[in-house]
Amino acid sequence: MPRIIADPLYSWEEAGLQVKNKSNCRIIPATIWWTIWKERNLRVFRIRKSNMQQVKLNCFLTLCWVYQIYSNDIVSIIDVLDSL
C-alpha cells in the first residue's frame, strides 16, 4: 500500500514515460479514484453496491465521458488506452 496518495500517481506517470500526451496518463487514475469514490458513497449512504464488473464498466464509461469533454484532440479513447 502506498504511504501517501501521490505515490500511485508518480508510479503511474513513470509507467507512462513512452506516452506522447502525459495528460492522458493523469486522466486514468483520477477516473479510477472518482469511480471508487462514487461506489463508496453508494455503499455508505444508499446501502447499495455494484458487483466488480459493474464498477469496471462505470469506470470505463466515466473515462470515456471525461476524455471526450476534456480532450483537445480527436484521438479515440481506444487509442489512448492502447498507448499506455
Backbone bond lengths (Angstrom), bond angles and torsions (degrees), N, CA, C in turn:
res aa  C-N    CA-C-N  psi(-1)  N-CA   C-N-CA  omega(-1)  CA-C   N-CA-C  phi
1 M - - - 1.453 - - 1.527 109.66 -
2 P 1.310 116.57 140.17 1.459 119.47 178.38 1.529 111.06 -70.26
3 R 1.319 114.94 148.95 1.467 119.77 178.03 1.521 111.62 -73.97
4 I 1.317 115.58 -42.64 1.463 120.42 179.96 1.525 109.10 -127.59
5 I 1.302 116.57 159.92 1.460 122.10 -175.17 1.529 112.52 -65.10
6 A 1.313 117.87 -23.44 1.463 120.58 -178.82 1.526 112.72 -74.90
7 D 1.335 117.93 -22.12 1.465 120.88 -178.28 1.530 113.22 -57.39
8 P 1.335 119.55 -46.97 1.472 117.84 178.47 1.527 112.57 -62.97
9 L 1.330 117.25 -32.92 1.464 119.50 178.29 1.521 111.26 -65.86
10 Y 1.319 116.61 -42.82 1.465 119.77 178.60 1.526 110.73 -62.70
11 S 1.315 116.51 -43.89 1.466 118.68 -179.50 1.521 110.72 -67.95
12 W 1.321 117.62 -34.29 1.464 120.95 177.89 1.528 109.94 -65.46
13 E 1.325 117.18 -43.27 1.462 120.24 179.21 1.521 111.35 -67.09
14 E 1.322 117.87 -37.00 1.460 120.20 177.35 1.520 110.87 -64.52
15 A 1.312 117.10 -37.73 1.466 120.88 179.16 1.528 110.85 -68.26
16 G 1.324 117.60 -26.29 1.450 120.94 -178.44 1.515 114.14 -99.56
17 L 1.327 118.11 28.88 1.465 121.25 -177.99 1.524 112.79 -60.38
18 Q 1.321 117.80 -29.63 1.457 120.95 -177.76 1.534 112.24 -82.56
19 V 1.320 117.42 -10.61 1.457 121.18 -176.46 1.523 109.80 -72.52
20 K 1.321 115.64 135.88 1.468 120.49 -177.97 1.531 111.87 -70.32
21 N 1.319 116.49 -44.23 1.455 120.74 -176.62 1.530 109.10 -105.23
22 K 1.321 116.49 103.48 1.467 121.61 -176.36 1.527 112.93 -65.17
23 S 1.327 118.09 -26.90 1.464 119.28 -179.62 1.521 111.15 -63.92
24 N 1.328 117.21 -27.85 1.465 119.69 176.24 1.519 110.79 -63.45
25 C 1.306 117.22 -34.96 1.468 120.88 179.20 1.517 111.49 -70.21
26 R 1.288 118.03 -26.19 1.466 121.33 -179.39 1.522 112.15 -83.76
27 I 1.328 116.63 -26.25 1.459 120.47 -179.10 1.524 110.73 -68.69
28 I 1.314 117.18 -38.96 1.463 120.53 -172.82 1.526 112.94 -66.52
29 P 1.345 120.69 -50.57 1.477 117.75 178.34 1.525 112.71 -62.61
30 A 1.312 116.82 -36.85 1.468 119.72 178.62 1.526 110.65 -63.19
31 T 1.311 116.41 -39.19 1.459 120.65 178.45 1.523 111.38 -66.74
32 I 1.316 116.33 -41.11 1.467 119.84 178.27 1.522 109.99 -62.68
33 W 1.325 116.47 -46.39 1.467 119.59 179.64 1.519 111.78 -62.98
34 W 1.315 116.97 -41.26 1.467 120.66 -179.87 1.526 110.26 -63.11
35 T 1.330 117.15 -42.22 1.458 121.19 179.34 1.524 110.80 -63.71
36 I 1.320 116.98 -42.63 1.462 120.46 178.30 1.530 110.54 -65.39
37 W 1.320 116.79 -39.18 1.465 120.23 178.59 1.528 110.99 -63.59
38 K 1.327 116.86 -42.74 1.469 119.89 178.28 1.524 111.34 -64.52
39 E 1.323 116.91 -40.39 1.467 120.43 177.61 1.524 110.65 -65.08
40 R 1.310 116.38 -39.43 1.465 120.56 176.97 1.526 110.82 -60.22
41 N 1.324 116.20 -44.19 1.463 119.76 179.36 1.527 111.82 -64.53
42 L 1.330 117.35 -38.55 1.465 119.79 176.22 1.526 110.66 -60.94
43 R 1.307 116.25 -42.21 1.462 119.93 -177.95 1.524 112.51 -70.40
44 V 1.318 116.52 -37.77 1.470 120.16 -176.26 1.524 111.77 -80.30
45 F 1.321 117.29 -45.83 1.459 120.14 -170.43 1.528 114.30 -98.64
46 R 1.301 117.77 -23.31 1.465 119.64 -178.28 1.520 112.48 -116.65
47 I 1.306 116.58 2.53 1.467 122.45 179.28 1.539 110.03 48.51
48 R 1.306 114.56 46.50 1.465 121.06 179.16 1.517 108.03 -135.22
49 K 1.305 117.48 137.10 1.457 118.54 178.32 1.525 110.51 -134.76
50 S 1.304 114.32 150.57 1.459 122.10 178.36 1.516 108.83 -100.45
51 N 1.330 115.81 155.48 1.463 118.31 173.64 1.523 108.85 -77.89
52 M 1.318 116.37 170.95 1.470 120.81 -174.62 1.530 111.83 -61.57
53 Q 1.315 117.95 -38.34 1.460 120.26 179.48 1.530 111.11 -63.85
54 Q 1.317 117.72 -38.60 1.459 120.84 178.26 1.528 111.14 -67.97
55 V 1.326 117.42 -38.15 1.469 120.85 177.20 1.524 109.74 -62.96
56 K 1.335 117.10 -43.77 1.465 120.90 177.97 1.518 111.27 -62.65
57 L 1.330 116.74 -42.85 1.463 120.37 178.53 1.525 110.77 -63.78
58 N 1.328 117.00 -42.67 1.467 120.52 177.46 1.525 110.84 -60.42
59 C 1.318 116.77 -39.53 1.457 121.77 178.67 1.527 110.22 -63.63
60 F 1.316 116.53 -46.75 1.459 120.77 -179.64 1.527 111.06 -63.64
61 L 1.328 117.51 -43.71 1.466 120.89 179.29 1.526 111.53 -64.61
62 T 1.323 116.45 -39.22 1.464 120.10 176.52 1.517 110.69 -65.35
63 L 1.324 116.86 -41.08 1.460 120.98 177.28 1.522 110.80 -60.33
64 C 1.308 117.08 -44.58 1.476 120.43 177.69 1.528 110.86 -60.62
65 W 1.320 116.74 -43.59 1.459 121.43 -179.10 1.527 111.17 -64.76
66 V 1.332 116.69 -47.72 1.465 121.35 -179.49 1.521 110.56 -62.64
67 Y 1.311 116.02 -45.62 1.463 119.36 -177.75 1.526 110.86 -64.26
68 Q 1.318 116.84 -39.40 1.459 120.46 -179.66 1.526 111.13 -65.47
69 I 1.310 117.71 -37.73 1.466 121.36 -177.35 1.525 111.81 -78.05
70 Y 1.337 117.86 -44.21 1.461 120.47 -170.41 1.523 115.40 -99.64
71 S 1.307 116.73 -2.59 1.453 118.75 -179.68 1.524 110.07 -82.68
72 N 1.332 115.52 138.78 1.461 120.39 178.53 1.518 112.50 -92.92
73 D 1.314 116.95 -8.61 1.457 119.52 178.96 1.526 109.71 -114.88
74 I 1.314 115.64 177.33 1.459 119.53 -174.88 1.522 112.51 -107.53
75 V 1.323 116.09 22.50 1.457 120.42 177.46 1.525 108.41 -67.28
76 S 1.309 116.52 137.88 1.455 119.25 -178.87 1.529 110.12 -74.29
77 I 1.307 115.71 159.49 1.457 121.23 179.48 1.524 110.47 -62.87
78 I 1.316 117.31 -31.75 1.460 120.94 177.60 1.526 110.26 -64.37
79 D 1.329 117.12 -40.31 1.463 120.69 177.15 1.518 111.26 -62.99
80 V 1.317 116.81 -38.96 1.472 121.20 178.86 1.524 109.83 -63.60
81 L 1.317 116.99 -46.97 1.458 120.18 -179.06 1.525 111.21 -66.96
82 D 1.317 117.88 -36.24 1.466 120.88 177.19 1.517 112.39 -66.27
83 S 1.330 117.32 -28.14 1.465 119.91 -177.13 1.519 112.56 -78.01
84 L 1.323 118.13 -12.53 1.467 120.25 -177.63 1.499 112.16 -83.32
